[in-house]
Amino acid sequence: MNFIYILWYSSSIKYKLISFLLYPFSLLWIIIDKLKFLMTKPYTSHLKIICVGNINVGGTGKTPISIFIFKILKKMGHNPIFLTSGYKGKISKPCIANNDVILFGDEAIILKNIGPTVVSKNKLEGVKYIENLNSKKKIYDIIVMDDGLQNYSIGKDVSFLTVDRKSLFGNEFCLPSGPLRQSLNSCKKNINKIILTGNRNFKKNHNILKKDILNSYIKVDKVSVKKKYLAFSGLGNNVKFFDTLKIANYNIALTKKFEDHHNYKENEIANLIKLANENNLKLITTEKDIVKIPKKYHLKINCLKMKIEFDKSEINKYNYNDKDKEIIFLKDQIRELNRQIKQLRNIIKDLQKNTNQN
């Protein structure tokens, strides 16, 4: 576990003191973020925009949640499209993603395997690019934006904040003294619901933002403990991946950590295969990592398939009888949010009319 992670998430007095010493820089971060918010007029698209984002540096499970919501929208009869920044990809202008992981980045390839995906470093340009795709023939009606809560240039119809239930918000400070890219007070005004993600075994669940919470969990297929594995990943939170494996009964003998969004070289894969063979271990990694590894190695590397499920107690209180309860549950959550947004817009319009008349 690196020093920065310990600094942000440790309860040790020593690390809290270091965080306090860095706090003036965090105040500067907050001021700059506030100025960006005040000086930016959000663009309103004629397409609906659902944003799934986080405020923590590192992984909080926003991409699996984005995929889950995308699939729900398809079942509802919509034609959604993903919009992502293609982090660490080399693409400069908005375009539709293909299988080139170097050009588009790992997250874009995962999303592209689910549905149409536009990659754009500038999210506003990405929204306008999708609108232009629709200009001749209406193809898409909803944009599912993977990340973008801190992008104030785009008006969102619904915003979900994903939070890892084990880490939560760390010491609750903004960068650099804490893990937050946006202050909690500022974030509270920009989101509709919180989706807690991560492993079921971690029970921390305080609602510091006083927002409605949906409890989601990672579900993986359990395996025999007789097989031993060398697990490797290049994520924002590698430990979370290793914990997931252990909770799912995987016998993890060795682990190897790489930096987030790491692009694997052939010699690195060869060394991992060699190390696994020397110790009679099987290799296992994530979906995000496997897309960056040449296909000729895929037969030698297991890929953990993770699914998202929601808390059955929350779902059951709605008295659904359908076997696909989770889909219907989140469908209703999205419909309810859209209803509330329409009501709010009508109230604002009425207020504007009254103001003009006076």
C-alpha positions in Angstrom: 0.0 0.0 0.0 1.6 3.3 -1.1 2.2 6.3 1.1 -0.5 8.5 -0.6 -3.2 5.9 0.0 -2.2 5.5 3.6 -2.2 9.3 4.0 -5.7 9.6 2.7 -7.3 6.6 4.3 -5.4 5.9 7.5 -6.8 6.8 10.9 -3.3 7.3 12.3 -2.6 10.6 14.1 0.7 10.9 12.2 -0.9 10.8 8.8 -3.8 13.0 9.9 -1.2 15.6 11.0 0.5 15.5 7.6 -2.9 15.9 5.9 -3.6 19.0 8.0 -0.2 20.5 7.0 -1.2 20.0 3.4 -4.7 21.5 3.9 -3.9 25.0 2.7 -3.3 23.5 -0.8 -6.6 21.7 -0.5 -8.3 25.0 0.2 -6.8 26.4 -3.0 -8.1 23.4 -4.9 -11.6 24.0 -3.5 -11.5 27.7 -4.4 -10.4 26.9 -8.0 -13.2 24.3 -8.3 -15.8 26.8 -7.0 -14.6 29.4 -9.5 -14.9 26.9 -12.3 -18.4 26.2 -11.2 -19.4 29.8 -11.0 -17.8 30.9 -14.2 -19.2 28.0 -16.3 -22.6 28.1 -18.0 -23.7 24.5 -18.5 -24.7 23.4 -22.0 -28.2 21.9 -22.2 -28.5 19.1 -24.8 -31.7 18.0 -26.3 -30.6 14.5 -25.4 -31.0 13.1 -21.9 -27.7 12.8 -20.1 -27.2 10.3 -17.2 -23.8 10.9 -15.5 -22.2 8.1 -13.4 -19.2 9.6 -11.6 -17.1 9.8 -8.4 -15.3 12.3 -6.3 -12.5 10.0 -5.1 -9.2 9.6 -6.9 -9.0 5.9 -7.9 -11.6 3.3 -8.7 -15.1 3.3 -7.2 -16.9 1.0 -9.7 -18.4 3.7 -11.9 -17.8 1.8 -15.2 -19.6 -1.4 -14.1 -22.5 0.8 -12.9 -22.5 2.7 -16.2 -22.8 -0.6 -18.0 -25.6 -1.8 -15.7 -27.6 1.4 -16.4 -26.9 1.2 -20.1 -28.4 -2.4 -20.2 -31.4 -1.2 -18.2 -32.1 1.6 -20.7 -31.8 -0.9 -23.6 -34.4 -3.1 -21.9 -36.7 0.0 -21.5 -36.6 0.5 -25.3 -34.1 3.4 -25.4 -31.1 3.7 -27.6 -28.3 4.9 -25.3 -24.7 5.7 -26.2 -21.7 5.8 -23.9 -19.5 9.0 -23.6 -16.1 8.6 -21.9 -12.9 10.5 -21.9 -10.7 7.6 -23.0 -8.3 8.1 -20.1 -4.6 7.5 -21.1 -5.8 7.0 -24.7 -4.1 9.0 -27.5 -7.2 10.1 -29.3 -7.5 13.9 -29.5 -10.9 14.6 -31.2 -14.3 13.0 -30.5 -14.9 9.8 -32.4 -16.6 6.4 -32.0 -14.3 3.8 -30.3 -13.0 0.7 -32.0 -10.7 -2.0 -30.6 -7.5 0.1 -30.5 -6.7 0.2 -26.8 -3.7 2.4 -27.3 -5.8 5.0 -29.1 -8.9 4.9 -26.9 -7.8 3.5 -23.5 -9.0 0.5 -21.6 -12.3 1.8 -20.2 -13.5 2.8 -23.7 -12.9 -0.7 -25.0 -14.8 -2.3 -22.2 -17.8 0.1 -22.8 -17.5 -0.4 -26.6 -17.9 -4.2 -26.1 -21.3 -3.4 -24.5 -22.6 -0.7 -26.8 -21.7 2.3 -29.0 -19.1 4.5 -27.3 -17.9 8.0 -28.1 -14.5 8.9 -26.8 -13.7 12.6 -26.2 -11.1 14.3 -24.0 -13.5 17.3 -24.0 -16.8 15.9 -22.8 -18.8 18.9 -24.1 -17.3 18.4 -27.6 -18.3 14.7 -27.2 -21.9 15.6 -26.4 -22.1 17.9 -29.5 -20.5 15.1 -31.6 -23.3 12.7 -30.6 -25.9 15.4 -31.3 -24.3 15.7 -34.8 -24.5 11.9 -35.3 -28.3 12.3 -34.7 -28.7 15.3 -37.0 -29.6 13.4 -40.1 -31.3 10.4 -38.4 -32.2 10.1 -34.8 -30.2 7.2 -33.5 -29.5 7.8 -29.8 -31.8 9.3 -27.2 -29.8 9.0 -24.0 -26.1 9.6 -23.2 -24.6 7.5 -20.4 -21.6 9.6 -19.3 -18.9 7.5 -17.6 -17.4 10.1 -15.2 -17.9 13.8 -15.5 -19.4 15.0 -12.2 -16.7 17.7 -12.0 -17.4 18.8 -15.6 -19.6 21.8 -15.1 -19.9 22.6 -18.8 -22.6 20.0 -19.4 -26.1 20.0 -17.9 -27.0 16.5 -16.6 -30.5 15.1 -16.2 -29.6 12.5 -13.6 -26.3 12.2 -11.7 -25.2 9.1 -9.7 -22.3 9.3 -7.3 -20.5 5.9 -6.9 -18.7 5.4 -3.6 -16.7 2.4 -2.4 -18.3 1.2 0.8 -14.9 0.2 2.3 -13.0 3.4 1.6 -15.9 5.9 1.6 -14.4 9.4 1.3 -11.2 8.7 3.2 -10.2 11.6 5.5 -12.8 13.7 3.6 -10.3 16.3 2.4 -9.8 17.5 -1.2 -6.5 17.0 -3.0 -3.7 16.9 -2.1 -4.3 16.4 1.6 -7.2 13.9 0.8 -8.6 11.8 -2.0 -11.4 14.1 -3.1 -11.6 15.9 -6.4 -14.5 18.0 -5.2 -15.6 19.0 -1.7 -18.5 17.1 -0.2 -20.6 20.2 0.1 -20.2 21.0 -3.5 -20.8 17.5 -4.6 -24.0 17.3 -2.6 -25.6 19.9 -4.8 -24.8 18.1 -8.0 -26.0 14.6 -7.4 -29.3 12.8 -7.2 -28.4 9.5 -5.6 -25.4 7.7 -4.2 -24.6 4.1 -5.3 -22.5 2.3 -2.8 -20.2 -0.2 -4.6 -17.7 -2.9 -3.6 -17.8 -6.1 -1.5 -20.7 -7.1 0.6 -18.4 -8.0 3.6 -17.7 -4.3 4.3 -20.6 -2.9 6.2 -19.6 0.8 6.6 -22.7 2.7 5.5 -23.0 6.2 6.9 -24.7 8.7 4.7 -22.6 11.8 5.1 -24.1 13.6 2.1 -27.7 12.9 3.3 -28.8 11.6 -0.1 -30.8 8.5 -1.1 -28.5 5.5 -1.2 -28.7 2.4 -3.4 -26.6 -0.5 -2.2 -24.9 -2.4 -5.0 -22.5 -5.3 -4.7 -19.9 -7.1 -6.7 -21.0 -10.6 -7.7 -18.5 -13.2 -9.0 -18.5 -16.9 -9.6 -16.9 -18.8 -6.7 -14.3 -21.4 -7.4 -12.5 -24.3 -5.8 -9.9 -23.4 -3.2 -7.7 -26.2 -4.6 -6.6 -23.9 -7.5 -3.9 -21.3 -6.6 -3.6 -18.0 -8.4 -1.2 -15.2 -9.1 -3.5 -12.1 -9.3 -2.3 -9.0 -11.1 -3.9 -5.7 -12.0 -3.3 -2.1 -13.0 -6.2 -0.3 -11.2 -6.8 2.8 -9.1 -7.4 0.4 -6.2 -5.6 -2.9 -6.8 -6.3 -4.0 -3.2 -10.0 -3.9 -3.9 -9.6 -6.4 -6.7 -7.5 -8.7 -4.5 -10.1 -8.5 -1.7 -12.8 -9.4 -4.2 -11.0 -12.5 -5.2 -10.4 -13.6 -1.6 -14.0 -13.0 -0.6 -15.1 -15.1 -3.6 -13.0 -18.0 -2.3 -10.1 -17.6 -4.8 -6.8 -19.0 -3.3 -4.4 -16.1 -4.0 -0.8 -17.1 -3.5 0.8 -14.1 -5.1 -0.2 -10.6 -6.2 1.4 -8.1 -8.6 0.3 -4.5 -8.7 0.8 -2.1 -11.6 -0.1 1.6 -11.9 -3.7 2.6 -12.9 -4.5 2.1 -16.6 -1.1 0.4 -17.1 -0.3 -0.5 -20.7 1.4 -3.9 -20.5 4.6 -4.7 -22.4 5.2 -8.2 -23.8 8.1 -8.8 -21.5 6.0 -8.0 -18.5 3.4 -10.6 -19.6 6.1 -13.1 -20.3 7.5 -12.6 -16.8 4.1 -13.0 -15.2 3.6 -16.3 -17.1 7.0 -17.5 -16.1 6.5 -16.6 -12.4 3.1 -18.4 -12.4 4.6 -21.5 -14.0 7.5 -21.6 -11.6 5.1 -21.6 -8.7 2.4 -23.8 -10.3 -0.1 -21.0 -10.2 -2.8 -19.8 -12.6 -2.9 -16.2 -13.7 -6.0 -14.0 -13.1 -6.7 -10.4 -13.9 -9.5 -7.9 -14.5 -11.6 -7.1 -17.6 -10.0 -3.7 -17.7 -6.5 -5.3 -17.8 -7.2 -8.1 -20.2 -8.1 -5.8 -23.1 -4.6 -4.4 -23.0 -3.0 -7.8 -23.3 -2.3 -9.3 -26.7 -4.9 -12.0 -27.5 -2.3 -14.7 -28.0 -1.8 -14.7 -24.2 -5.5 -14.8 -23.3 -5.7 -18.6 -23.1 -3.0 -18.5 -20.4 -4.8 -15.8 -18.3 -8.1 -16.0 -16.4 -10.3 -12.9 -16.5 -12.6 -12.3 -13.5 -16.1 -11.5 -14.7 -17.9 -9.3 -12.3 -21.6 -8.5 -12.2 -23.4 -5.8 -10.3 -26.4 -6.7 -8.1 -28.5 -4.6 -5.8 -29.5 -5.1 -2.2 -32.4 -7.6 -2.1 -34.0 -6.0 1.0 -34.2 -2.7 -0.9 -35.6 -4.3 -4.0 -38.1 -6.6 -2.1 -39.7 -3.7 -0.3 -41.1 -2.6 -3.7 -43.0 -6.0 -3.9 -41.8 -6.9 -7.3 -42.7 -10.4 -8.5 -40.6 -10.4 -11.7 -37.6 -12.7 -11.7 -35.5 -9.8 -13.0 -36.2 -7.7 -9.9 -32.9 -5.7 -10.0 -33.6 -4.4 -13.5 -37.1 -3.3 -12.6 -35.9 -1.7 -9.4 -33.3 0.6 -11.0 -35.7 1.3 -13.9 -38.1 2.8 -11.4 -35.3 4.7 -9.7 -34.4 6.3 -13.0 -38.1 7.0 -13.9 -38.6 8.6 -10.5 -35.6 10.8 -10.9 -36.8 11.9 -14.3 -40.2 12.7 -12.8 -38.7 14.8 -10.0 -36.5 16.7 -12.6 -39.5 17.5 -14.8 -41.4 18.8 -11.7 -38.5 20.9 -10.7 -38.2 22.4 -14.3 -42.0 23.2 -14.3 -41.6 25.0 -10.9 -38.7 27.0 -12.3 -40.7 27.9 -15.4 -43.6 29.1 -13.3 -41.3 31.2 -11.2 -39.8 32.8 -14.3 -43.3 33.6 -15.7 -44.3 35.2 -12.4 -41.1 37.2 -12.3 -41.6 38.4 -15.9 -45.3 39.4 -15.1 -44.2 41.4 -12.1 
